[in-house]
Amino acid sequence: MLLSLTSFQLQEIIVHAREVAPNECCGLIGGMEDGEARNVYRTRNLAADPLVTYESAPEDLFAAQRQMRERGEELIAIYHSHPRATNPEPSATDVRLAYYPSAVYLIVGLGNDEPCLRAFRIGERQGWEAIEYQIVD
């Protein structure tokens, strides 16, 4: 599955990251089995130290998952930000807390003039690997 985002969805994620910086943002992306993103669902970061980690508010997760079911979507991606990163990569904590191995994990780095969005597959056993995604309009 190749994740496909529109430029509008990409901007939604970047705007969210910028709004909550210097804290990390987090959210979900609902879409189709073939990787086509349909909706971006923001979640609030309730982590004890939101400067360096994220934890989505449970009620936001439940609401997003309910909306996905109602819209016939699946959870295809999870996003968060590393506000100071120039070339973001999953942290050890990101790998340890990657509970959805079928989802693509997107990380936005805001450390450059231009934001950097990278995509990863993350699994407890194999760690992480960078993957491609596409922008479709």
C-alpha positions as CSV (number, residue, x, y, z in Angstrom):
1,M,0.0,0.0,0.0
2,L,1.3,3.4,-1.0
3,L,0.0,6.2,1.1
4,S,-1.6,8.9,-1.0
5,L,-2.3,12.4,0.5
6,T,-3.6,15.5,-1.1
7,S,-1.6,18.7,-0.8
8,F,-4.5,20.1,1.3
9,Q,-4.2,17.1,3.8
10,L,-0.4,17.6,3.9
11,Q,-1.0,21.3,4.8
12,E,-3.5,20.4,7.5
13,I,-0.9,18.3,9.2
14,I,1.8,21.0,8.9
15,V,-0.5,23.7,10.2
16,H,-1.4,21.5,13.2
17,A,2.3,21.0,13.9
18,R,3.1,24.7,13.7
19,E,0.1,25.6,15.9
20,V,1.2,23.5,18.8
21,A,4.9,23.9,18.5
22,P,7.2,23.8,20.5
23,N,5.1,20.8,21.7
24,E,4.6,17.7,19.5
25,C,1.2,17.4,17.6
26,C,-0.5,14.2,16.9
27,G,-3.4,12.8,14.9
28,L,-4.8,10.1,12.7
29,I,-5.5,9.7,9.0
30,G,-8.5,7.7,7.9
31,G,-8.8,6.4,4.4
32,M,-9.2,3.4,2.1
33,E,-7.4,0.1,2.1
34,D,-5.5,1.1,-1.0
35,G,-3.8,3.9,0.9
36,E,-5.9,6.8,-0.3
37,A,-6.2,9.3,2.6
38,R,-9.7,10.7,3.1
39,N,-9.7,12.6,6.4
40,V,-7.2,14.0,8.9
41,Y,-8.3,13.7,12.5
42,R,-6.5,16.0,15.0
43,T,-6.0,14.7,18.5
44,R,-4.8,16.5,21.6
45,N,-1.4,15.6,23.0
46,L,-1.8,14.7,26.6
47,A,1.8,13.3,27.1
48,A,3.5,14.1,30.4
49,D,6.3,15.9,28.5
50,P,4.7,17.0,25.2
51,L,8.0,18.8,24.2
52,V,9.5,15.4,23.4
53,T,6.7,12.8,23.1
54,Y,3.1,12.4,22.2
55,E,0.0,10.6,23.6
56,S,-3.3,11.1,21.9
57,A,-6.2,12.0,24.2
58,P,-8.3,8.8,24.5
59,E,-11.6,10.6,23.9
60,D,-10.2,12.1,20.7
61,L,-9.0,8.7,19.5
62,F,-12.4,7.1,20.2
63,A,-14.2,10.0,18.4
64,A,-11.9,9.7,15.4
65,Q,-12.3,6.0,15.2
66,R,-16.1,6.3,15.4
67,Q,-16.1,8.9,12.6
68,M,-13.9,6.6,10.5
69,R,-16.3,3.7,10.9
70,E,-19.3,5.9,10.0
71,R,-17.5,7.1,6.9
72,G,-16.3,3.6,5.9
73,E,-12.7,4.5,6.4
74,E,-9.8,2.5,8.0
75,L,-7.0,3.9,10.1
76,I,-4.2,4.1,7.5
77,A,-1.8,6.5,9.1
78,I,-0.8,8.2,12.4
79,Y,1.1,11.5,12.4
80,H,3.0,13.5,14.9
81,S,5.7,16.2,14.9
82,H,9.3,16.5,16.0
83,P,9.3,20.3,16.2
84,R,13.1,20.8,16.3
85,A,14.0,18.0,13.8
86,T,15.4,18.8,10.3
87,N,15.2,15.3,9.0
88,P,12.7,13.5,11.4
89,E,13.1,9.8,12.3
90,P,11.2,7.7,14.8
91,S,12.6,7.9,18.3
92,A,13.1,4.9,20.6
93,T,9.8,5.9,22.3
94,D,8.0,6.2,18.9
95,V,9.1,2.6,18.1
96,R,8.2,1.3,21.6
97,L,4.7,2.8,21.4
98,A,3.9,1.9,17.7
99,Y,0.8,-0.1,18.5
100,Y,-0.5,-0.2,14.9
101,P,2.0,-2.0,12.7
102,S,-0.3,-1.8,9.6
103,A,-0.5,2.0,9.8
104,V,2.0,4.3,8.1
105,Y,3.7,6.7,10.6
106,L,4.2,10.2,9.5
107,I,6.6,12.6,11.3
108,V,6.8,16.3,10.5
109,G,10.0,18.1,11.2
110,L,9.9,21.8,11.7
111,G,13.6,22.5,12.2
112,N,14.2,23.9,8.7
113,D,12.7,26.9,6.9
114,E,10.5,24.4,5.1
115,P,8.7,21.6,7.0
116,C,9.9,18.1,6.3
117,L,7.3,15.2,6.3
118,R,8.7,11.7,6.2
119,A,6.8,8.4,6.3
120,F,7.8,5.2,8.1
121,R,6.8,1.6,8.8
122,I,7.4,0.9,12.5
123,G,7.3,-2.5,14.1
124,E,8.4,-3.6,17.6
125,R,10.6,-6.4,16.2
126,Q,12.2,-4.9,13.2
127,G,12.4,-1.2,14.3
128,W,11.6,1.2,11.6
129,E,12.2,1.9,7.9
130,A,11.5,5.0,5.8
131,I,8.9,4.5,3.0
132,E,7.6,6.5,0.1
133,Y,4.3,8.3,0.0
134,Q,2.7,10.4,-2.7
135,I,0.9,13.7,-3.1
136,V,-2.1,13.5,-5.4
137,D,-4.4,16.3,-6.4
